[in-house]
Amino acid sequence: MPSRTQRIDRLAELVAARREDGEGRGVWREAFARMRRDPMAITGAAIVGVFLLVAVLGELIAPYSPTAQTWGAEVFPNRNVFVGPRAENWLGLDNLGRDQFSRMVIGARQTLLVGVVAAGLGFTAGALLGGVSGAAHTLGGRAGRRIDTVLMRFTDMMLALPTLLLAVSIAALLGQGLTTVMVAVGAAQIPIFARLLRGAMIAQGSRDYVLAARALGARRRRIALAHILPNSMGPVLVQLTLSLATAIIDAAALSYLGLGNPDPSVPEWGTMLADAQRFLGGAPQLAVFPALAIIVTALGFTLMGEAMRESLDPRLRN
């Protein structure tokens, strides 16, 4: 004889199964099947895959040390004399005679680290804040709505500031450093995830499976954690993919403003872009290459996020 908890879970699963299509495929399986046929998703995945490969295998791909000033005698920054792309230096040399291609390859790891950690921090804190707020609003009664009001007013204050301005303010308070950039960019993402998850949970709170679970006497905590929260994560995961692109751009912007890694010898695309501004007249390629890397990488994550969003949209399903 199944227990009451098992009966509740089974009933919730049966009611939620109505969201599946006629062939019995779940929402996520259908979404990934659509993405495999979507040229936008394939293009984005290819860009992100190359970026991840370069970041992970940087030492094996880079032909030279990113800090070695091997060709320093061939560069004269004071006279705007630089070495452009050639056989031994595919992207030319920077102002100190370092191989630009090697610095671009090694710098991809720093950019990936900052972007992933920052987006992960924003996702974790935002999901916690939004999950508590959404559960309190949906199942907490009058007291829960008060908690939801307090949390959302705090979120609204964070949303009142532009994302980059909020990140710059936090970075200015914490001081220069790579950890500061991660915390600042991640904190700027918190209200976005919080608002999105709260809204999704409130929408799920009126679904049939929630009403059935409540009618059978399931505990509120179990309804929120076992049923409402898992069914609300779709839009949040899509936003996480899009936030990776935003985090990479914001991290590069903070490094460009001098709030990133205090060691200038460590390659990072934002820092490389800032250093290149002094030599635009003689060597514009020093700014073009890191700028293109930032743009293309952010574009890859954006294409994947948009493709995932369209695949999960029920209005676009056949």
Phi, psi and omega per residue, in radians:
M1 nan 2.016 -3.121
P2 -1.146 2.587 3.128
S3 -1.296 2.984 -3.140
R4 -1.122 -0.680 3.124
T5 -1.086 -0.746 3.125
Q6 -1.133 -0.675 3.108
R7 -1.139 -0.687 3.127
I8 -1.100 -0.813 -3.126
D9 -1.109 -0.697 -3.135
R10 -1.145 -0.744 3.126
L11 -1.112 -0.728 3.120
A12 -1.095 -0.688 3.119
E13 -1.146 -0.715 -3.133
L14 -1.133 -0.729 -3.141
V15 -1.212 -0.705 3.131
A16 -1.180 -0.447 -3.137
A17 -1.122 -0.302 3.099
R18 -1.130 -0.264 3.130
R19 -1.396 -0.183 -3.136
E20 -1.428 2.810 -3.109
D21 -1.449 -3.102 -3.041
G22 -1.150 -0.419 -3.128
E23 -1.491 -0.012 3.092
G24 1.503 0.137 3.120
R25 -1.436 2.403 3.127
G26 -1.231 2.980 -3.105
V27 -1.067 -0.769 -3.094
W28 -1.225 -0.682 3.099
R29 -1.104 -0.712 3.110
E30 -1.138 -0.687 -3.139
A31 -1.109 -0.800 3.140
F32 -1.185 -0.563 3.069
A33 -1.128 -0.681 3.092
R34 -1.182 -0.674 -3.124
M35 -1.148 -0.594 3.125
R36 -1.139 -0.348 3.117
R37 -1.780 -0.006 -3.053
D38 -1.648 2.045 3.125
P39 -1.030 -0.597 3.121
M40 -1.122 -0.734 3.118
A41 -1.166 -0.704 -3.139
I42 -1.126 -0.752 3.121
T43 -1.101 -0.809 3.124
G44 -1.084 -0.742 3.133
A45 -1.131 -0.637 3.115
A46 -1.147 -0.754 3.126
I47 -1.111 -0.823 -3.136
V48 -1.128 -0.678 3.121
G49 -1.081 -0.751 3.101
V50 -1.126 -0.748 3.124
F51 -1.051 -0.798 3.125
L52 -1.129 -0.697 3.133
L53 -1.087 -0.776 3.132
V54 -1.141 -0.711 -3.111
A55 -1.162 -0.695 -3.087
V56 -1.336 -0.694 -3.058
L57 -1.812 0.535 -3.048
G58 -0.983 -0.818 -3.105
E59 -1.105 -0.550 3.140
L60 -1.369 -0.449 -3.093
I61 -1.560 -0.691 -3.081
A62 -1.145 2.189 -3.112
P63 -1.317 -0.398 -3.092
Y64 -2.357 2.968 3.040
S65 -1.229 2.372 -3.112
P66 -1.242 -0.225 -3.118
T67 -1.870 -0.114 -3.091
A68 -1.319 2.166 3.123
Q69 -1.621 1.006 -3.006
T70 -1.134 -0.649 -3.054
W71 -1.909 0.542 -3.102
G72 -1.049 -0.533 -3.121
A73 -1.261 -0.239 -3.113
E74 -1.633 -0.095 -3.078
V75 -2.005 2.373 3.122
F76 -2.299 1.477 -3.075
P77 -1.049 -0.601 -3.106
N78 -1.123 -0.445 3.139
R79 -1.883 0.194 -3.119
N80 0.979 0.700 3.086
V81 -1.885 1.960 -3.092
F82 -2.255 2.763 3.087
V83 -1.727 2.104 3.139
G84 -1.491 -2.968 -3.139
P85 -0.996 2.364 3.097
R86 -2.662 -3.117 -2.996
A87 -1.050 -0.806 -3.097
E88 -1.469 -0.304 3.104
N89 -2.292 1.666 -2.979
W90 -1.066 -0.591 3.134
L91 -1.940 0.212 3.124
G92 1.498 -2.903 -3.118
L93 -2.059 2.658 3.071
D94 -1.540 -2.971 -3.038
N95 -1.210 -0.251 3.117
L96 -1.869 0.162 3.129
G97 1.384 0.419 3.098
R98 -1.674 2.585 -3.107
D99 -1.192 2.093 -3.061
Q100 -1.224 -0.623 3.132
F101 -1.123 -0.751 3.125
S102 -1.110 -0.672 3.130
R103 -1.216 -0.626 3.086
M104 -1.125 -0.745 -3.103
V105 -1.164 -0.838 -3.137
I106 -1.200 -0.586 3.117
G107 -1.140 -0.395 3.106
A108 -1.079 -0.602 -3.138
R109 -1.169 -0.739 3.104
Q110 -1.080 -0.756 3.134
T111 -1.114 -0.753 3.115
L112 -1.107 -0.765 -3.123
L113 -1.049 -0.826 -3.121
V114 -1.121 -0.808 -3.093
G115 -1.106 -0.816 -3.092
V116 -1.190 -0.799 -3.122
V117 -1.135 -0.754 -3.135
A118 -1.104 -0.822 3.116
A119 -1.124 -0.637 3.107
G120 -1.144 -0.705 3.092
L121 -1.117 -0.787 3.122
G122 -1.109 -0.702 3.138
F123 -1.138 -0.808 -3.089
T124 -1.113 -0.897 -3.120
A125 -1.176 -0.723 -3.140
G126 -1.162 -0.694 3.108
A127 -1.159 -0.658 3.096
L128 -1.127 -0.804 -3.141
L129 -1.146 -0.823 -3.135
G130 -1.194 -0.618 3.123
G131 -1.151 -0.774 3.098
V132 -1.098 -0.771 -3.122
S133 -1.132 -0.795 -3.138
G134 -1.130 -0.727 3.116
A135 -1.160 -0.698 3.123
A136 -1.124 -0.713 -3.138
H137 -1.196 -0.676 -3.029
T138 -1.404 -0.724 -2.984
L139 -2.133 -0.020 -3.002
G140 -1.614 -0.035 -3.129
G141 1.208 -2.667 -3.087
R142 -1.151 -0.748 3.122
A143 -1.109 -0.677 3.118
G144 -1.126 -0.643 3.123
R145 -1.177 -0.548 3.073
R146 -1.171 -0.751 3.089
I147 -1.062 -0.757 3.121
D148 -1.058 -0.720 -3.138
T149 -1.103 -0.773 -3.138
V150 -1.111 -0.809 -3.115
L151 -1.133 -0.692 -3.108
M152 -1.289 -0.520 3.054
R153 -1.171 -0.645 3.050
F154 -1.105 -0.725 3.109
T155 -1.130 -0.687 3.127
D156 -1.091 -0.630 3.101
M157 -1.122 -0.663 3.092
M158 -1.215 -0.633 3.130
L159 -1.240 -0.355 -3.120
A160 -1.169 -0.419 3.125
L161 -1.657 2.434 3.033
P162 -1.018 2.576 -3.032
T163 -0.988 -0.865 -3.098
L164 -1.165 -0.669 3.120
L165 -1.133 -0.688 3.090
L166 -1.125 -0.733 3.132
A167 -1.131 -0.720 3.111
V168 -1.114 -0.709 3.132
S169 -1.091 -0.769 3.132
I170 -1.160 -0.748 3.137
A171 -1.118 -0.643 3.107
A172 -1.153 -0.580 3.126
L173 -1.311 -0.656 -3.069
L174 -1.491 -0.340 -3.135
G175 1.700 3.000 -3.061
Q176 -1.307 2.499 3.089
G177 2.682 2.767 -3.122
L178 -1.176 -0.677 3.100
T179 -1.096 -0.654 3.112
T180 -1.064 -0.738 3.135
V181 -1.089 -0.757 3.139
M182 -1.078 -0.818 -3.128
V183 -1.136 -0.744 -3.091
A184 -1.138 -0.820 -3.136
V185 -1.186 -0.690 3.110
G186 -1.124 -0.721 3.135
A187 -1.111 -0.601 3.130
A188 -1.186 -0.366 -3.137
Q189 -1.536 -0.251 -3.027
I190 -1.001 -0.894 -3.075
P191 -1.109 -0.487 3.126
I192 -1.145 -0.867 3.129
F193 -1.155 -0.676 -3.117
A194 -1.085 -0.850 -3.131
R195 -1.110 -0.714 -3.087
L196 -1.175 -0.798 -3.130
L197 -1.195 -0.682 3.107
R198 -1.035 -0.832 -3.140
G199 -1.084 -0.703 3.133
A200 -1.155 -0.675 -3.140
M201 -1.207 -0.664 3.091
I202 -1.117 -0.702 3.108
A203 -1.131 -0.688 3.137
Q204 -1.251 -0.406 -3.080
G205 -1.116 -0.345 3.139
S206 -1.735 0.116 -3.130
R207 -1.277 2.817 -3.068
D208 -1.090 -0.696 -3.067
Y209 -1.171 -0.516 3.086
V210 -1.241 -0.771 3.103
L211 -1.078 -0.672 3.130
A212 -1.160 -0.737 3.135
A213 -1.129 -0.693 3.114
R214 -1.188 -0.646 3.131
A215 -1.152 -0.529 3.128
L216 -1.480 0.016 3.055
G217 1.515 0.372 3.118
A218 -1.162 2.596 3.126
R219 -1.207 2.574 -3.101
R220 -1.076 -0.709 -3.129
R221 -1.088 -0.712 -3.140
R222 -1.183 -0.686 3.097
I223 -1.065 -0.758 -3.096
A224 -1.188 -0.789 -3.027
L225 -1.445 -0.651 -3.034
A226 -1.594 -0.372 -3.027
H227 -2.175 -0.965 -3.062
I228 -1.212 -0.844 -3.074
L229 -1.067 -0.861 3.130
P230 -1.051 -0.605 -3.132
N231 -1.406 -0.081 3.141
S232 -1.820 -0.027 -2.989
M233 -1.444 -0.240 -3.104
G234 -0.971 -1.008 3.134
P235 -1.069 -0.537 -3.121
V236 -1.239 -0.695 3.109
L237 -1.176 -0.617 3.044
V238 -1.088 -0.779 3.121
Q239 -1.108 -0.588 3.105
L240 -1.078 -0.740 3.104
T241 -1.102 -0.759 3.111
L242 -1.181 -0.591 -3.116
S243 -1.210 -0.427 3.067
L244 -1.081 -0.689 3.086
A245 -1.140 -0.779 3.121
T246 -1.108 -0.692 -3.125
A247 -1.128 -0.688 3.121
I248 -1.121 -0.748 3.139
I249 -1.175 -0.776 -3.136
D250 -1.144 -0.690 3.114
A251 -1.126 -0.715 3.089
A252 -1.127 -0.638 3.127
A253 -1.150 -0.730 3.116
L254 -1.155 -0.698 3.075
S255 -1.137 -0.637 3.098
Y256 -1.100 -0.600 3.132
L257 -1.442 0.017 3.091
G258 1.554 0.270 -3.107
L259 -1.781 0.082 -3.102
G260 -1.542 -2.471 -3.093
N261 -1.090 2.199 -3.119
P262 -1.223 -0.281 3.125
D263 -1.525 1.873 -3.078
P264 -1.216 -0.267 -3.136
S265 -1.343 -0.358 3.128
V266 -1.352 2.075 -3.081
P267 -1.251 2.340 3.039
E268 -2.647 2.398 -2.950
W269 -1.025 -0.713 3.127
G270 -1.133 -0.741 3.112
T271 -1.155 -0.704 3.103
M272 -1.083 -0.671 3.117
L273 -1.147 -0.684 3.118
A274 -1.167 -0.743 3.140
D275 -1.119 -0.528 -3.069
A276 -1.328 -0.270 -3.074
Q277 -1.100 -0.487 -3.119
R278 -1.287 -0.278 -3.016
F279 -2.151 0.500 -3.113
L280 -1.091 -0.588 -3.118
G281 -1.162 -0.723 -3.082
G282 -1.668 -0.465 -3.085
A283 -2.516 1.259 3.141
P284 -1.107 -0.377 -3.129
Q285 -1.139 -0.391 3.110
L286 -1.133 -0.490 3.087
A287 -1.644 -0.539 -3.062
V288 -1.174 -0.779 -3.052
F289 -1.130 -0.885 3.092
P290 -1.139 -0.590 3.110
A291 -1.123 -0.764 3.107
L292 -1.114 -0.678 3.129
A293 -1.086 -0.756 3.132
I294 -1.118 -0.790 -3.097
I295 -1.123 -0.829 -3.076
V296 -1.160 -0.728 3.128
T297 -1.115 -0.807 3.094
A298 -1.075 -0.648 3.108
L299 -1.103 -0.691 3.139
G300 -1.074 -0.820 3.117
F301 -1.148 -0.633 3.132
T302 -1.151 -0.749 3.112
L303 -1.085 -0.728 3.108
M304 -1.120 -0.752 3.138
G305 -1.121 -0.745 3.131
E306 -1.166 -0.681 3.104
A307 -1.138 -0.689 3.096
M308 -1.156 -0.695 3.122
R309 -1.091 -0.777 3.133
E310 -1.171 -0.604 -3.135
S311 -1.214 -0.527 -3.139
L312 -1.554 -0.116 -3.125
D313 -1.354 2.023 -3.095
P314 -1.117 -0.384 -3.137
R315 -1.263 -0.295 -3.109
L316 -1.779 0.034 3.133
R317 -1.427 2.509 3.095
N318 -1.386 nan nan
